Amino acid sequence: MSYRPMRFAYRESSFEPESADRGDMGIREDLLKLAVEIGPRGACTPAENKAAEFIAGRFEERGLEVSTEEFSCIDTYSYLYIVYLSIAIVFGFLSYWLWFVYFAAPVVVLNALAFAFDLETFPVVSRVLPHKKSRNVIGELPADDGRVGLVVVAHYDSARSALSFGPDLVRNFRLSFSMMIGSIFMVALLTFANMIVRLAAGYTSMWVWIATLVFCAYLLVPLAIMIHREIAMDYTPGANDNASGVVAMLALADKVTDQESRLPGVMFVATGAEEVGTAGMIEFLKRHGESIADSLIINLDNLGTGHLCYIDEEGMLLGHNSSPVLLWMADSVAWKKRMPAWKTSYRLLSTDATPALARGYKAMSVMAFDDDGRLPNWHWQSDTADNVNMENLELARAFLWNLAKRIETT
């Protein structure tokens, strides 16, 4: 996976946070409600449902047309990865013996293909795993002609921690995740190669099998991490990831629905179960894809700490370019309003913009990163409200409001 290091050059800014009116106080109250009072909001849990009810109530307060849409999905990605990793390890190991390579090779190749589809947000194996209920909350301020010019998305569930997100390991997350992906593909390639050797020579190659075992051995590490994750790790408070994105969306909804700054034609979508494979966004696109085919989609994620950025490329496997129109507008807002916001790429885990981009919609994520280009307190227990910067959220709201005005007047 390619990755472009971030460069946060000095940019003179004229942005000043609003005074502590409904703006700052409202943002803080919403953040504390989600991250402290409700707390950890794992996918398909009662706490996630409480968060959905709170968001629906906030939408109703602002006079939006509100709907809550239930859907079924897996409640953890650990089991999904355990399946993919176990198949690669077991069948890669057994591929040396006798005729078994004829069975093992197709299995590991199909396993790698299914894994690739899942990385690209087209679920395969997760369809047959146990499902539970989650929900999307939608609030819309309709335009007179029914057109939806802008869709603002933010997921409200929080992640379960894993050792790979610990402070000492997360700095190498991109490398370790890439090695896991590469190892699954290499096991498939080498096992298939050994099948070809057996077809041609009548026996399998020990050297090819040993190379296969090397990659199988590496896959034991992420397999152990996934098992440990389910047994021993808890859900995070999710203040930055992603109560920060939700409260920025709610703050924008306050502005969009205010009589003095009313901006019809905007839809707000709080997605559930993002942390188990962007399930909520995938379901939203299934149900509303035709009606928003011409809309611009802005995804808000991890906005509470660090340098505000708009993303020009994202994706776990393939790189998907963000909407050129949105990038141009974001460039214009950042420079004309002299806001400290930067354009960069994000090639780690998927966001809610990833399934939209993979399906051809016009989308872009807005996020924030620390000086090293990482997401602060990412998927770790330190993701608390105390580690969220209110000025960051005020900046995000101002940036989004100016972007929304530009979109709706274009």
N, C-alpha and C positions, 0 to 999 in steps of 0.2 A: 504494500500500500504506500502510495506516495504521501509525502507530508512536507508542507512548506513551513519552516520556522517563522514564528511571529515576530514582527518588529513594531514596537510601539514608539514611534518617533514623537518628539515633542510637537504638540499642536496647540497654539494659543487658543484658549477657549473663552467665550463670553457667557457660558452657561452658569447660572446661579440657581441653587435649589430654591423651591418655593418656601415661603414661611410656613410655620406649623399650623395650617388650617386643615380643612378636610383633606387636602393633598397629603402632607407628610403624616399627619395623625391617622388618616384613613388607611394609608399604606401600611403603617406599623400595626394598626389594629388587625387588619386582614392577615398580615404575616403571623402575628401571635396566635390568632385564631387557628390557622392551619397548622403551624409548626409546633405550637406549644399546647394549646387547649385540646385540639384534636390529636396532634402528635403524629407518630409514624403512620403512614397511610399505604400499607402494602396493597398490591393489586388484589381486588376481589374480597377485601376484608371489610368488616363493619366500619372501621375508621375511614376507609376510602369512601364508603357510602355516606358517612356523616359529612365528609368534605364536599361531596357532590350536592348534598342538600344545602349546605352553607352557600356554595357558589350559585345554585339556583335561586336562593333567597336574595342574594346580592343582585343578580340579574333582574329579578322581579322588582326590587326597590327602584331600579333605574328605568322601569317601564319597558324593558325589552320583552319581545315575544319569546317565551321560554319553553323548551321541551327537554325532557330527559329520556334518552334512548338506551335501553339495556341491550347487552350483547354477551355472548359467552366466549370465554378464552381460557388459556392456561393461566395459572396464578403464579408461576415461577418459570424462569428460563433454565434453571439448573437441570431439571429433569430432561429437557430438550437437549442440552449439551451433553448430559450423561449418556443419552442414547447415541448421539453422533460419535462421541469419543469412544464409547465401549465397542461399537460396531467396528470402527477402524482398528482398535487395538486387538480385539479378539480374532477377527478375520484376517488381519495382517499377520498375526502370529501363526495361525493355522494354515496359511497359504503355501507352506513348503511341502506338506505331506501329500503324497500320492495324487489322487484325482481331486483332492479338496480345493486345489487352486482354481479348478473350473467353476466351482461354486463361489469361492471367496472373492475372486476378481470382480464378477458382476455386482456382488453385494457392496463392496467397498467403493466401486465407481458410482453406483446409484446413491450410496450414502454421501459421497462427496458432492454430487450434483444437488441432492436435496439440501445439503448444508449451504451450498452456494445460493440456492433460491431463498433460503431463510435469511441469509445475510443481506440479500437484496430486498427483504421485506415481502417476500411471496411465500407464506408459510406452507410447509409440506408435512413434516412429521408431527408438528404441533396440532394438526387437525385431528389426529387419532389419540392424543393424550387426554387425560381427564380435564374437563372444563368446569369453570365456575362463572358467576355473574359479575360483570362490571358495567359501567355506564358512562356515556358521554352526556355532558350538559351543554345545551346550545341556547344562546341568547341572541336575538336578531333585532336590529333596528331597520325595518324594511324601507326601501326607497319607494316612491310613488309608482315607479314602473316595475317594481319587483326585482330589479337588478341587484345582485350582490357584487359590489366592486372590490371589497376587501374582506378576507377571512383571517381572523386573528386566533391563533391556536396556542394553548399551553396545557401540558399535562399536570394533573394534580396528585397522582400517586407518588409514593416515594420508594426507593430501592432497598433491597436487602443488601447488607454489607457482604464483602468477600475479602479473603486475604489478599487477593491481587490488587485491591484498592487501598491497602494499608499505606501509610506515609512513606515507608521505605521501598515499597514495590511499585506504587502507582506511577512513579516517574519513568519507569520502563514499560508501562502498560502497552503502549503502541507496539513495541518490539515483541513482547511476550504474546500478545494477541495475534500479531502477524505470523509468529512462529507456529502458533496453534493452527491457524488456517492453513499455512503452508504444509504442516506435517500431515494434516488430514488429506490434502491433495496428493502429497508425495506417497503416502501409503497406498492410495488408490492407483497412482501411476506405476509404482514398483510392483504391486501385486498383479496388475494387468500385464506388465512386462514379463513377469515370471510365468504367467499363463501362456504368453506367446512363445517363451523359451520352451516350455513343456510341449506345446503343439509342434514346434519345429524340431526339437532334439529328443523328445521323449522323457525328459526329466527336468525338474526345476533347479534353478541356480542357487546354490547356497550363498554366494556373495550378494546376489540381489535380495535374498531373504534376510541376510544380516543387515543390509542397508535399510530394509523395511523395519526390522526390529529397532533400529536406532530411532526412527521417527515414532514408532509405537511407544518406545520408552519415554520419549519426551511428552507424549500425550498423557502419560500417567500423572504428570504434574497438574495440568488443568482439571483432569478427572478428579483427583484428590481434592482440589480446591472447590469444585462444584459440590462434591459430597459433603465436605466440611461446611460449606455455605448453608446447606439445608439443615444440617444437624446442629450447628453451633452459633450461627450468626443471626443478628436481629435486623429488623427494618430500621432505617435511619429516620431522624426527625424530618428530613427533607426540606429544610428551610431554604437553602439555595436551589436544591434540585428536588421539587421545582415549585415550592411555594412562592419563590421570588418571581417566576414567570407568571404565575396565576395572579398575584397581587398587581403586577404591572399591567396585566390584561384588564383587571377590574378597575384600576386607576384610569386606563384609557377608556373603558366603558363609561365611567363617571363623566369624563370630558366629552365624549361623543354624544351622550344623551342630555347634556346640559343645554338648557334653552338658549343660552348665549352662544354656544359653539356646536349646536346640533349638526350631526353629520350622518344622514341616512345612508343606507346601503352597506352597512357593516354587520358582519356576523361574527360572534365570539363563540369559540368552541373550547370547552374544558374537557380534555380527553382522559379517560381512565386507562389503566393497564398499559401505559407506555413502557414501563420498566420491564415488561415481560415480552417485548418484541413489537412495540408501537401498535398494539392490538386495537386500541381505541381509534387511532387515526385511520388505520386500514378499514375498520368498520364504517367510520364516517364517510370515507371516500366511496365505499360500496353503496351507501344509501343516498348520498348527496352529490356524487361525482358529476352527474349531468348538469345539475343546477349551478354548480360553481366552476364549470369547465373554463369559463372566461375570467374568473376571479383571480386576484392576486392573493397569495397565502403567505402570512408572516407567522413563523413559529417562534415562541418565546421560551427560552430554556436557560437555567443557571445564570441569572442576571444579577445576583445579589452581591457579588464580590469581584473585584478586578477591573480590567479594561473592557469597556463596551465594544463589541465587534459585530459586524454583519458578515455572514458566511457566504463565500462565493463558490465553494465546492464541499460536498460531504458525501459520506457513504462508507460502509464497512469493507466492502469488496471492490466494487466499481466506484469511480468518482462521478458524482452527478453535479453538473453545473447549476447554480441557482439562476433564477430568472434574470436575464439581462436588464429587463425593464426595472425590476426591483433594485438591482444593484446600482443602476444609473440613478434612480431616485434617492437611494441611500447615500451615494456619493455626494449628490447635490445637497441634501439636507446637512450632512456632516460638515461640508465645506462652507456653504452659504450661511448656516447658523453657527458656525465655528464651534461645533460640538466635538468633544474628545471621543470619537468613535472611529474604528479602524476596520478595514476589510481584510479577511483572512480565510484560510481553509480549515476544515475540521474533519479529520479522517479517523475518528475513533468509533465509538458506538453510534448507532443510528439515533436520530431525533425524529420528531413528528413531521419534519419537512422531508425526510428521506423517502418514505413511501409515496408522498405526493410527487417528488421529483422523479422517482423511478417509474411512475405511471404517466409522466408527461405533463403534470400540472405546473403552473407558474408559482414557485415557492422560494422562500429564503428564510433562514434562521437568524435570530438575533441572540447573542450569547455574551458572556463575559469571561475573561481568562486572566490568570495571574501573570507575573512578569516572565515566567518560564513557559507561557503558553498552555498551562494546565487549568483544569476546572478545579477551583478551590474546594477542599473538603469533599471531593467527589465520592459518592457512595460510601461514606464513612460516618461514624457516630459523631464526629465533630461538625457535621452539617447542621448546626443549630442556629436559632434566631440571633444569638449574640454575635455570630460571625457573618451577619448580613449587614451591609452598609446601606443605610437609608438614602444617602446621596446617590448611590448607584441606581436605585430604583426610581428616584426622581429624574435622573438623567435619562433612564430608559423610557419613562413616561413622556418626557419632552421630545425625545427622538422619535418615538412611535407616533405621537400626536402630529408632529410636523410631517412625518412620512404619510400618515393617513390623510392629512389635508391635501398633500400633493397627489396622492392616488385618486382621491375622490374628485379633484378638480381637473384631472387630465382627460 
